[in-house]
Amino acid sequence: MLFNSLAFALFLPLVFAAYWWLLPGRRAQNLFLLLASWLFYAWWDWRFLGLLWLSTAFDYVIGLQLHAARVDRRKAWLLASLFLNLGLLAAFKYLGFFVESAAAMLSSLGLDPHLPVLRIALPVGISFYTFQTLSYTIDIYRGHFTPTRDPVAFGAFVAFFPQLVAGPIERARDLLPQFERPRAFDREQAADGMRQMLWGFFKKIAVADAMGNIADAVFDLDPASTSGVTLFFGALCFAFQIYGDFSGYSDIAIGCARLFGFNLSRNFHYPYFSRSIGEFWRRWHITLSGWLRDYVYLPLGGARSTAGRLRNILVTFGVSGLWHGANWTFVAWGLVHGGYYVPEVLSNKRQRLRNEPTWRDLPRIALVFTAVLAVWVIFRAHTLEGAASHLRHIVANAGLRRYDLFEWLRWEVWWPVLLMLAAEWRSRRDAHALFDLGRSRTLRWAIYFALIIVILLRIQLFSEHAFIYFRF
């Protein structure tokens, strides 16, 4: 079920009304949320519910066993959790990729492999809920968290529909206790949640979907015969598409959770206003960056030596790339970002940046954005060769059909992007762009209605405009 679908427009108010006004107490609410979340997930393909149930049941039991087991048996229980969760992820997401890569390597050696071509359907959200349940068992193993004995609360924590399929990736210590305590309807919390959802829908529908149509058309062209201007603007459109799409989803998810009395972790903090690559990764997909730091980078050890830090950075960013998809373009995207980050970390001169950027930081912001933009081409391309060709011809074809620039600089194309950037720059110290619109009630409601009208004019309820990160 997509957030931007007619099904969700009917699902949300019905679930909201039943949750607050028909169900007495926390336990009934948790059970209802669990069933509603399973329905939400099954809307795509009910067959994959079995994987979600398996992961949930297994890690619930593993958590209890980890807590009760003798010291010499605890590692075996943790390994069981890692084996099941990463095994399922590998089987459904990476097996075909590994087989194809092995076949390509053998062919390059002059061999003629006859390996099967695997086309395995990817369960929606498997990368997200796998990491979420893994953090639960790892934290129990480390002694950072006590397992719950409430299977319904744990199931609702894993399957909570606002963030089930594309995050934020929650830690048990942050979200699970919210299922274990009573909740009362908070009108102000719900109102702010609706404002954040409204802004998320604007970014998804008015920005991401419009930019995505353009980016898809440009990336389908042959770079060798396309002007450099068009190739550049195609990359620029994708940069705003993926930001509007993913941060828009996160805003909707966080706002939706607030309607039910839950606070989810912030996932984006205006990353395109970053003044360094390190700051970019502290602002982009924050919950994934934190997960990789705590469960990949730090456990690798050796961070006190230069060689150890270099290894840890490249491994962590490589894992980040592979997490996004089974393609060498994603791995390369992660490694290039790691390469960007290496000088900042190894120089031992971490930049002490003010909490939020100012107008004086715009040159540095532009430089970082340009570096990030170049790597988005690798992320978006189907192959490494295609990415290299796109980037090369941006420069090589810079003089080809220069009048294309005037076709690209059209107000009707860019006004949603400019509005998004202006609103978020103004609100860069706030949780979201509609958090504080001033004291004028008339102005606030005029903004709300204007955004609603734009969304209604552009939304396509009966067509598929899935969120990009559903693929991961």
C-alpha positions as CSV (number, residue, x, y, z in Angstrom):
1,M,0.0,0.0,0.0
2,L,1.5,3.3,-1.1
3,F,1.1,6.5,1.0
4,N,0.1,8.3,-2.2
5,S,-2.7,5.9,-3.1
6,L,-6.5,5.9,-2.8
7,A,-6.2,2.7,-0.6
8,F,-4.1,4.5,2.0
9,A,-6.4,7.6,1.9
10,L,-9.2,5.2,3.0
11,F,-7.0,3.0,5.3
12,L,-5.5,5.8,7.5
13,P,-8.6,7.5,8.8
14,L,-10.3,4.2,9.5
15,V,-7.3,2.9,11.4
16,F,-6.9,6.2,13.2
17,A,-10.6,6.4,14.3
18,A,-10.7,2.8,15.5
19,Y,-7.3,3.1,17.3
20,W,-8.3,6.1,19.4
21,W,-12.1,5.7,19.9
22,L,-13.0,2.1,19.7
23,L,-10.1,0.3,21.5
24,P,-9.7,0.4,25.2
25,G,-6.1,0.3,26.5
26,R,-2.6,-0.2,25.3
27,R,-2.7,-3.9,24.6
28,A,-5.8,-3.7,22.4
29,Q,-4.2,-0.8,20.5
30,N,-1.0,-2.7,20.0
31,L,-2.8,-5.8,18.7
32,F,-4.9,-3.6,16.4
33,L,-1.8,-1.8,15.1
34,L,-0.1,-5.1,14.5
35,L,-3.0,-6.5,12.4
36,A,-3.4,-3.2,10.6
37,S,0.4,-3.2,9.8
38,W,0.2,-6.7,8.4
39,L,-2.7,-5.7,6.2
40,F,-0.7,-2.7,5.0
41,Y,2.2,-4.9,4.1
42,A,0.1,-7.7,2.6
43,W,-1.4,-5.1,0.2
44,W,1.7,-5.5,-2.0
45,D,2.0,-9.3,-1.9
46,W,0.6,-11.4,1.0
47,R,3.0,-14.2,0.3
48,F,5.9,-12.2,1.8
49,L,4.1,-11.9,5.1
50,G,5.6,-15.2,5.9
51,L,9.1,-13.8,5.9
52,L,8.0,-10.9,8.2
53,W,6.4,-13.4,10.6
54,L,9.5,-15.6,10.5
55,S,11.9,-12.8,11.2
56,T,9.6,-11.4,14.0
57,A,9.0,-14.8,15.8
58,F,12.7,-15.9,15.5
59,D,14.2,-12.7,16.9
60,Y,11.6,-12.5,19.7
61,V,12.7,-15.9,20.8
62,I,16.4,-15.2,20.2
63,G,16.1,-12.1,22.3
64,L,14.8,-14.0,25.3
65,Q,17.4,-16.8,24.9
66,L,20.2,-14.2,24.7
67,H,19.1,-12.7,27.9
68,A,18.7,-16.0,29.7
69,A,21.6,-18.0,28.3
70,R,25.0,-18.6,29.9
71,V,27.8,-16.4,28.8
72,D,29.4,-19.2,26.7
73,R,26.1,-19.8,24.8
74,R,25.1,-16.2,24.1
75,K,27.4,-15.9,21.0
76,A,25.7,-19.0,19.4
77,W,22.3,-17.4,19.8
78,L,23.5,-14.1,18.3
79,L,25.0,-16.0,15.3
80,A,21.7,-17.8,14.8
81,S,20.0,-14.4,14.5
82,L,22.7,-13.1,12.1
83,F,22.5,-16.2,10.0
84,L,18.7,-16.2,9.6
85,N,18.3,-12.4,9.0
86,L,21.3,-11.9,6.7
87,G,20.6,-15.3,5.1
88,L,17.1,-14.3,4.1
89,L,18.4,-10.9,2.9
90,A,21.1,-12.5,0.9
91,A,18.8,-15.1,-0.7
92,F,16.1,-12.7,-1.8
93,K,18.2,-9.6,-2.6
94,Y,21.7,-10.7,-3.5
95,L,21.7,-14.3,-4.7
96,G,21.0,-13.4,-8.4
97,F,23.6,-10.6,-8.2
98,F,26.3,-12.9,-6.9
99,V,25.5,-15.6,-9.5
100,E,25.6,-13.0,-12.3
101,S,28.9,-11.5,-11.0
102,A,30.5,-15.0,-10.7
103,A,29.4,-15.8,-14.3
104,A,30.9,-12.5,-15.6
105,M,34.2,-13.2,-13.7
106,L,34.5,-16.7,-15.1
107,S,33.7,-15.4,-18.6
108,S,36.5,-12.8,-18.3
109,L,38.9,-15.7,-17.6
110,G,37.9,-17.4,-20.8
111,L,35.6,-20.0,-19.2
112,D,32.1,-20.7,-20.4
113,P,30.0,-21.0,-17.2
114,H,26.5,-22.3,-17.4
115,L,25.1,-20.7,-14.2
116,P,21.4,-20.3,-13.8
117,V,19.8,-16.9,-14.3
118,L,17.9,-16.1,-11.1
119,R,15.0,-13.7,-11.0
120,I,13.9,-13.6,-7.4
121,A,11.2,-11.1,-6.4
122,L,12.4,-8.7,-3.7
123,P,10.1,-8.4,-0.7
124,V,9.3,-4.8,0.0
125,G,11.1,-3.4,3.0
126,I,13.2,-6.4,3.8
127,S,16.4,-4.4,4.1
128,F,14.8,-2.1,6.6
129,Y,13.1,-4.5,8.9
130,T,16.1,-6.9,8.8
131,F,18.4,-4.2,10.1
132,Q,15.8,-3.2,12.7
133,T,15.4,-6.7,14.2
134,L,19.2,-7.3,14.0
135,S,19.8,-4.2,16.1
136,Y,17.4,-5.6,18.7
137,T,19.3,-8.9,19.1
138,I,22.8,-7.3,18.9
139,D,21.9,-4.7,21.6
140,I,20.6,-7.5,23.9
141,Y,23.8,-9.4,23.3
142,R,25.9,-6.3,24.2
143,G,23.8,-5.8,27.3
144,H,22.4,-2.5,26.1
145,F,18.8,-3.6,26.1
146,T,16.5,-6.0,28.0
147,P,14.2,-8.1,25.8
148,T,10.5,-7.6,25.9
149,R,8.2,-10.4,27.0
150,D,5.3,-9.0,25.2
151,P,5.1,-10.7,21.7
152,V,2.4,-8.4,20.5
153,A,4.4,-5.3,21.4
154,F,7.5,-6.7,19.7
155,G,5.5,-7.7,16.6
156,A,4.1,-4.2,16.4
157,F,7.6,-2.7,16.8
158,V,8.9,-4.7,13.8
159,A,5.8,-4.2,11.6
160,F,4.7,-0.7,12.5
161,F,3.2,0.4,9.2
162,P,4.3,4.0,9.0
163,Q,8.0,3.0,8.9
164,L,7.9,-0.7,7.9
165,V,8.9,-0.5,4.3
166,A,11.3,2.4,4.0
167,G,12.3,3.5,7.5
168,P,13.4,5.3,9.6
169,I,15.3,2.3,10.8
170,E,14.4,2.3,14.5
171,R,16.3,1.0,17.5
172,A,14.4,-1.1,20.0
173,R,15.5,1.1,22.9
174,D,13.8,4.1,21.2
175,L,10.6,2.7,19.7
176,L,9.8,-0.5,21.6
177,P,9.2,1.2,25.0
178,Q,6.6,3.4,23.3
179,F,4.5,0.3,22.7
180,E,4.9,-0.8,26.3
181,R,3.4,2.3,27.9
182,P,-0.1,3.8,27.8
183,R,-0.8,6.4,25.1
184,A,-3.3,9.2,25.2
185,F,-4.4,11.3,22.3
186,D,-2.4,14.5,22.0
187,R,-4.2,17.0,19.8
188,E,-1.1,19.2,19.3
189,Q,1.1,16.2,18.5
190,A,-1.4,14.9,16.0
191,A,-1.7,18.4,14.4
192,D,2.0,18.7,14.0
193,G,2.1,15.2,12.5
194,M,-0.5,16.2,9.9
195,R,1.6,19.3,9.1
196,Q,4.7,17.1,8.6
197,M,2.7,14.6,6.5
198,L,1.4,17.5,4.3
199,W,5.0,18.7,3.7
200,G,6.1,15.1,2.9
201,F,3.3,14.7,0.4
202,F,4.3,18.0,-1.3
203,K,7.9,16.8,-1.6
204,K,6.9,13.4,-3.0
205,I,4.1,14.5,-5.4
206,A,5.0,18.0,-6.5
207,V,8.8,17.6,-6.5
208,A,9.9,14.0,-6.7
209,D,7.4,12.6,-9.1
210,A,7.8,15.6,-11.5
211,M,11.6,15.5,-11.3
212,G,11.5,11.7,-11.7
213,N,9.7,11.9,-15.0
214,I,12.4,14.2,-16.4
215,A,15.3,12.2,-14.9
216,D,14.0,8.9,-16.3
217,A,13.7,10.4,-19.8
218,V,17.2,11.8,-19.7
219,F,18.9,8.7,-18.3
220,D,17.2,6.6,-21.1
221,L,19.0,8.7,-23.8
222,D,22.3,7.9,-25.4
223,P,24.9,10.2,-23.6
224,A,27.1,10.3,-26.7
225,S,24.5,12.1,-28.7
226,T,22.9,14.2,-25.9
227,S,24.0,17.7,-25.0
228,G,26.0,18.2,-21.9
229,V,23.4,20.6,-20.6
230,T,20.7,18.0,-20.9
231,L,22.8,15.4,-19.2
232,F,23.7,17.8,-16.4
233,F,20.0,18.7,-15.8
234,G,19.0,15.1,-15.9
235,A,21.4,14.4,-13.0
236,L,20.1,17.5,-11.2
237,C,16.5,16.3,-11.5
238,F,17.5,12.9,-10.1
239,A,19.2,14.6,-7.1
240,F,16.0,16.4,-6.3
241,Q,13.9,13.4,-7.1
242,I,15.6,11.1,-4.7
243,Y,15.7,13.7,-1.9
244,G,12.1,14.7,-2.4
245,D,11.1,11.0,-2.6
246,F,12.9,9.6,0.4
247,S,12.8,12.6,2.7
248,G,9.2,13.0,1.7
249,Y,8.5,9.4,2.7
250,S,10.3,9.9,6.0
251,D,8.2,13.1,6.7
252,I,5.0,11.2,6.0
253,A,6.1,8.2,8.1
254,I,7.1,10.4,11.1
255,G,4.0,12.5,10.9
256,C,1.8,9.4,10.5
257,A,3.4,7.8,13.6
258,R,2.7,11.0,15.6
259,L,-1.0,10.6,14.8
260,F,-0.9,7.4,16.8
261,G,1.2,8.8,19.7
262,F,4.6,7.6,18.6
263,N,7.8,9.5,18.0
264,L,10.1,8.2,15.3
265,S,13.7,9.2,14.7
266,R,14.6,12.0,12.4
267,N,15.9,10.6,9.1
268,F,16.8,13.8,7.2
269,H,18.1,17.1,8.3
270,Y,18.3,19.2,5.1
271,P,21.3,17.3,3.7
272,Y,21.7,19.5,0.6
273,F,22.7,22.4,2.9
274,S,25.8,20.5,4.1
275,R,29.2,22.1,4.1
276,S,31.2,18.9,4.1
277,I,30.8,15.3,3.1
278,G,30.9,14.3,6.8
279,E,28.1,16.7,7.5
280,F,26.1,15.4,4.5
281,W,26.2,11.9,6.0
282,R,25.1,13.2,9.4
283,R,22.1,14.7,7.6
284,W,21.2,12.1,5.0
285,H,19.4,8.9,5.9
286,I,20.5,9.5,9.5
287,T,19.2,6.2,10.9
288,L,21.1,4.1,8.4
289,S,24.3,6.1,9.0
290,G,23.9,5.6,12.7
291,W,23.2,1.9,12.3
292,L,26.3,1.4,10.1
293,R,28.5,3.3,12.6
294,D,27.3,1.3,15.6
295,Y,27.1,-2.2,14.0
296,V,29.8,-2.1,11.3
297,Y,32.3,0.7,11.7
298,L,33.0,0.5,15.4
299,P,33.0,-3.4,15.7
300,L,35.7,-3.5,13.0
301,G,38.1,-2.0,15.6
302,G,41.5,-0.5,14.8
303,A,40.1,3.0,14.5
304,R,43.2,4.5,16.3
305,S,45.5,3.7,13.4
306,T,45.4,5.4,10.0
307,A,45.2,2.1,8.2
308,G,42.4,0.9,10.5
309,R,40.3,4.0,10.0
310,L,40.8,3.9,6.2
311,R,39.7,0.2,6.1
312,N,36.7,0.9,8.3
313,I,35.6,3.8,6.3
314,L,35.8,2.0,2.9
315,V,34.2,-1.2,4.3
316,T,31.3,0.8,6.0
317,F,30.6,2.9,2.9
318,G,30.9,-0.2,0.7
319,V,28.3,-2.0,2.9
320,S,26.1,1.1,2.7
321,G,26.2,0.9,-1.1
322,L,25.5,-2.8,-1.2
323,W,22.6,-2.3,1.2
324,H,20.9,0.0,-1.3
325,G,20.9,-2.6,-4.1
326,A,22.4,-5.6,-5.8
327,N,24.4,-3.8,-8.4
328,W,28.0,-2.7,-8.7
329,T,26.8,0.9,-9.3
330,F,25.5,1.0,-5.7
331,V,28.8,-0.4,-4.4
332,A,30.8,2.2,-6.4
333,W,28.5,4.9,-5.2
334,G,29.2,3.9,-1.6
335,L,33.0,3.6,-2.2
336,V,33.2,7.0,-3.9
337,H,31.5,8.6,-0.9
338,G,33.9,6.8,1.3
339,G,36.8,8.2,-0.8
340,Y,35.3,11.7,-0.4
341,Y,35.1,11.2,3.4
342,V,38.7,9.7,3.9
343,P,40.6,13.0,3.8
344,E,38.3,14.6,6.3
345,V,38.7,11.8,8.8
346,L,42.4,11.0,8.3
347,S,43.5,14.6,8.5
348,N,42.4,14.7,12.1
349,K,41.1,18.1,11.4
350,R,37.4,17.6,11.7
351,Q,35.6,20.8,10.7
352,R,33.9,22.5,13.6
353,L,30.8,23.7,11.9
354,R,28.1,25.9,13.4
355,N,24.9,24.1,14.2
356,E,23.2,25.4,11.0
357,P,24.5,26.9,7.8
358,T,24.2,30.6,7.0
359,W,24.3,32.6,3.8
360,R,28.1,32.9,4.1
361,D,28.3,29.1,3.7
362,L,26.7,29.0,0.3
363,P,30.0,28.5,-1.7
364,R,30.9,25.5,0.4
365,I,27.3,24.2,0.2
366,A,27.5,24.5,-3.6
367,L,30.8,22.6,-3.7
368,V,29.6,19.7,-1.6
369,F,26.3,19.5,-3.5
370,T,28.3,19.3,-6.8
371,A,30.4,16.4,-5.5
372,V,27.2,14.6,-4.3
373,L,25.5,15.3,-7.6
374,A,28.3,13.6,-9.6
375,V,28.0,10.5,-7.5
376,W,24.2,10.4,-7.9
377,V,24.8,9.7,-11.5
378,I,26.6,6.4,-10.5
379,F,23.6,5.6,-8.2
380,R,21.0,6.2,-10.9
381,A,22.8,4.6,-13.9
382,H,22.1,0.9,-14.7
383,T,25.8,0.1,-15.2
384,L,29.2,1.5,-14.3
385,E,29.9,2.0,-18.0
386,G,26.7,4.0,-18.4
387,A,27.5,6.2,-15.4
388,A,31.0,6.9,-16.8
389,S,29.6,7.7,-20.2
390,H,27.0,10.1,-18.6
391,L,29.6,11.9,-16.6
392,R,32.1,12.1,-19.4
393,H,29.7,13.5,-21.9
394,I,28.5,16.2,-19.5
395,V,31.9,17.7,-20.2
396,A,32.6,16.4,-23.7
397,N,29.2,17.6,-25.0
398,A,29.1,20.9,-23.1
399,G,29.2,22.8,-26.4
400,L,26.5,20.7,-28.1
401,R,23.2,22.4,-28.6
402,R,23.8,25.1,-26.0
403,Y,20.3,26.5,-26.6
404,D,19.1,23.5,-24.6
405,L,19.8,25.6,-21.6
406,F,16.9,27.9,-22.3
407,E,14.6,24.9,-22.6
408,W,15.7,23.7,-19.1
409,L,15.4,27.1,-17.4
410,R,11.6,27.1,-17.3
411,W,9.7,28.4,-14.3
412,E,7.0,25.7,-14.5
413,V,9.7,23.0,-14.2
414,W,11.6,24.3,-11.2
415,W,9.2,26.3,-9.0
416,P,8.3,23.3,-6.7
417,V,12.0,22.7,-6.2
418,L,12.8,26.3,-5.5
419,L,9.8,26.5,-3.1
420,M,11.1,23.4,-1.3
421,L,14.6,24.7,-0.9
422,A,13.4,28.2,0.2
423,A,11.0,26.7,2.8
424,E,13.6,24.3,4.2
425,W,16.3,26.9,4.3
426,R,13.9,29.2,6.3
427,S,13.1,26.2,8.6
428,R,16.6,24.7,8.8
429,R,16.6,24.9,12.6
430,D,13.2,23.2,12.8
431,A,12.0,19.5,12.5
432,H,10.2,20.2,9.2
433,A,9.4,23.1,7.0
434,L,5.8,23.6,8.3
435,F,6.8,23.4,12.0
436,D,6.7,27.2,12.6
437,L,4.8,29.4,10.1
438,G,4.4,32.4,12.4
439,R,1.5,33.6,14.5
440,S,-0.9,34.5,11.7
441,R,-3.6,31.9,11.6
442,T,-4.8,33.2,8.3
443,L,-1.3,32.9,6.7
444,R,-0.8,29.4,8.1
445,W,-4.1,28.1,6.7
446,A,-3.5,29.8,3.4
447,I,-0.2,27.9,3.1
448,Y,-1.9,24.6,4.1
449,F,-4.7,25.0,1.5
450,A,-2.2,26.1,-1.2
451,L,-0.1,23.0,-0.6
452,I,-3.2,20.8,-0.6
453,I,-4.4,22.2,-3.9
454,V,-1.0,21.6,-5.5
455,I,-1.0,18.0,-4.2
456,L,-4.5,17.3,-5.4
457,L,-3.8,18.8,-8.9
458,R,-0.7,16.7,-9.3
459,I,-1.5,13.4,-7.5
460,Q,-2.2,10.4,-9.6
461,L,-4.1,8.0,-7.3
462,F,-4.6,5.3,-9.9
463,S,-1.1,5.1,-11.3
464,E,2.1,3.7,-9.8
465,H,4.5,6.3,-8.4
466,A,6.2,4.1,-5.8
467,F,8.8,5.5,-3.5
468,I,12.4,4.9,-4.7
469,Y,13.5,3.2,-1.5
470,F,10.9,0.5,-1.8
471,R,13.3,-1.1,-4.2
472,F,15.9,-1.4,-1.5
